[in-house]
């Protein structure tokens, strides 16, 4: 079980740079402020979601395949768009609740955590349409290559299960 968690963690680490790079690209392209921490949300989502899906789809399956690994990477990349926006909205809401000061550019209260589920869906779909052509193939390739490396023992494991 420990090795499964470690391999899932490594999958998250492999996907994280894609999320960080996309987040930095988006944050640097905005001039209206408030985007400085966007790379934190995108990097966090790009780590957590592929790692979780790797654990569920690859590590928990009876038969590990390259295609299942590629699916975990691509699906993780797709869902990371949604969770990037939800992490951002949840962070803004928590900040608002703690300080009482709105953190939106319009100076109004942020969406609550339940409304953020729907708002994240809208922004996540728009994000997926805009940048998914980069992130989905990247997730697919990362998952596929990582599984090949594991199956060919390119990545050694000290205590295999």
C-alpha positions as CSV (number, residue, x, y, z in Angstrom):
1,X,0.0,0.0,0.0
2,X,2.9,2.4,0.8
3,X,4.4,1.9,-2.6
4,X,1.0,2.6,-4.3
5,X,0.8,5.9,-2.4
6,X,4.4,6.8,-3.3
7,X,3.8,6.1,-7.0
8,X,0.6,8.2,-6.9
9,X,2.5,11.0,-5.2
10,X,5.2,10.8,-7.9
11,X,2.5,11.1,-10.6
12,X,1.3,14.3,-8.9
13,X,4.9,15.6,-8.8
14,X,5.3,14.9,-12.5
15,X,2.1,16.7,-13.4
16,X,2.6,19.7,-11.1
17,X,5.1,21.6,-13.3
18,X,2.5,21.7,-16.1
19,X,0.0,23.3,-13.7
20,X,2.6,25.7,-12.3
21,X,3.8,26.8,-15.8
22,X,0.2,27.4,-17.0
23,X,-0.6,29.3,-13.8
24,X,2.4,31.5,-14.2
25,X,1.6,32.1,-17.8
26,X,-1.9,33.2,-17.0
27,X,-0.9,35.2,-14.0
28,X,1.8,37.1,-15.9
29,X,-0.7,37.9,-18.7
30,X,-3.2,39.6,-16.5
31,X,-2.8,43.3,-15.8
32,X,-5.9,43.9,-13.6
33,X,-4.4,42.4,-10.4
34,X,-5.5,39.6,-8.2
35,X,-3.8,36.9,-10.3
36,X,-0.5,36.8,-8.5
37,X,-1.3,33.5,-6.7
38,X,-3.0,31.8,-9.5
39,X,0.0,29.5,-10.1
40,X,-0.5,28.2,-6.5
41,X,-4.0,27.0,-7.3
42,X,-3.2,25.5,-10.7
43,X,-0.1,23.8,-9.3
44,X,-2.0,22.4,-6.4
45,X,-4.8,21.1,-8.6
46,X,-2.2,19.7,-11.1
47,X,-0.6,17.8,-8.3
48,X,-3.6,16.6,-6.3
49,X,-6.1,15.5,-9.0
50,X,-3.7,13.4,-11.2
51,X,-2.2,11.8,-8.1
52,X,-5.7,10.9,-6.8
53,X,-6.8,9.5,-10.1
54,X,-3.6,7.6,-10.5
55,X,-4.3,5.9,-7.2
56,X,-7.9,5.1,-8.1
57,X,-7.5,4.1,-11.8
58,X,-4.0,2.6,-11.9
59,X,-3.0,1.5,-8.4
60,X,-6.3,0.1,-7.4
61,X,-7.0,-1.8,-10.6
62,X,-6.4,-5.5,-11.0
63,X,-4.7,-5.0,-14.3
64,X,-2.3,-2.1,-14.8
65,X,-2.1,-0.9,-18.4
66,X,-0.4,1.9,-20.2
67,X,-3.8,3.1,-21.4
68,X,-5.3,3.2,-17.9
69,X,-2.2,5.3,-16.9
70,X,-2.7,7.6,-19.9
71,X,-6.4,8.0,-19.0
72,X,-5.5,8.9,-15.4
73,X,-3.1,11.6,-16.7
74,X,-5.5,13.1,-19.2
75,X,-8.5,12.9,-16.9
76,X,-6.5,14.4,-14.1
77,X,-5.5,17.3,-16.4
78,X,-9.1,17.9,-17.4
79,X,-10.4,17.8,-13.8
80,X,-7.5,20.0,-12.6
81,X,-9.0,22.9,-14.6
82,X,-12.2,22.7,-12.5
83,X,-10.4,22.3,-9.2
84,X,-8.0,25.1,-10.0
85,X,-10.9,27.5,-10.1
86,X,-12.5,25.9,-7.0
87,X,-9.3,26.2,-5.0
88,X,-9.1,29.8,-6.0
89,X,-12.8,30.6,-5.1
90,X,-12.6,28.7,-1.8
91,X,-9.4,30.5,-0.9
92,X,-11.0,33.9,-1.7
93,X,-14.1,32.9,0.4
94,X,-12.1,31.8,3.3
95,X,-10.0,35.0,3.2
96,X,-13.3,37.0,3.1
97,X,-14.7,35.1,6.1
98,X,-11.5,35.6,8.1
99,X,-10.9,39.3,7.3
100,X,-14.4,40.6,6.3
101,X,-12.8,42.3,3.4
102,X,-13.8,41.5,-0.2
103,X,-10.9,40.2,-2.3
104,X,-12.6,40.6,-5.7
105,X,-11.6,43.3,-8.1
106,X,-15.2,44.7,-7.9
107,X,-15.0,44.9,-4.1
108,X,-18.0,42.7,-3.5
109,X,-18.3,39.5,-1.4
110,X,-17.0,36.4,-3.1
111,X,-19.1,33.3,-3.9
112,X,-19.7,31.0,-1.0
113,X,-18.3,27.5,-1.1
114,X,-21.5,26.0,-2.6
115,X,-21.9,28.7,-5.3
116,X,-18.2,28.2,-6.0
117,X,-19.0,24.7,-7.2
118,X,-21.0,26.1,-10.1
119,X,-18.8,29.1,-10.7
120,X,-15.8,26.7,-11.0
121,X,-17.6,24.6,-13.5
122,X,-18.2,27.6,-15.8
123,X,-14.6,28.8,-15.5
124,X,-13.2,25.3,-15.6
125,X,-15.0,24.6,-18.9
126,X,-13.7,27.9,-20.4
127,X,-10.2,27.1,-19.1
128,X,-10.4,23.6,-20.6
129,X,-11.4,25.0,-24.0
130,X,-8.7,27.6,-23.9
131,X,-5.8,25.6,-22.5
132,X,-6.8,22.0,-22.6
133,X,-5.1,21.5,-25.9
134,X,-1.8,21.8,-23.9
135,X,-2.7,20.2,-20.6
136,X,-4.7,17.2,-21.8
137,X,-2.0,15.8,-24.1
138,X,0.6,16.7,-21.4
139,X,-1.3,14.6,-18.8
140,X,-1.8,11.8,-21.3
141,X,1.9,11.6,-22.1
142,X,3.1,12.0,-18.5
143,X,0.8,9.1,-17.4
144,X,1.7,6.9,-20.3
145,X,5.5,7.4,-20.0
146,X,5.4,7.1,-16.2
147,X,3.7,3.7,-16.5
148,X,6.1,2.5,-19.1
149,X,9.0,3.6,-16.9
150,X,7.5,1.7,-13.9
151,X,6.7,-1.4,-15.9
152,X,10.2,-1.6,-17.4
153,X,11.8,-1.0,-13.9
154,X,13.4,2.2,-15.2
155,X,12.4,3.7,-11.8
156,X,13.7,1.3,-9.2
157,X,11.7,0.6,-6.1
158,X,13.6,-0.5,-2.9
159,X,10.7,-2.3,-1.3
160,X,8.3,-3.5,-3.9
161,X,5.0,-5.0,-2.8
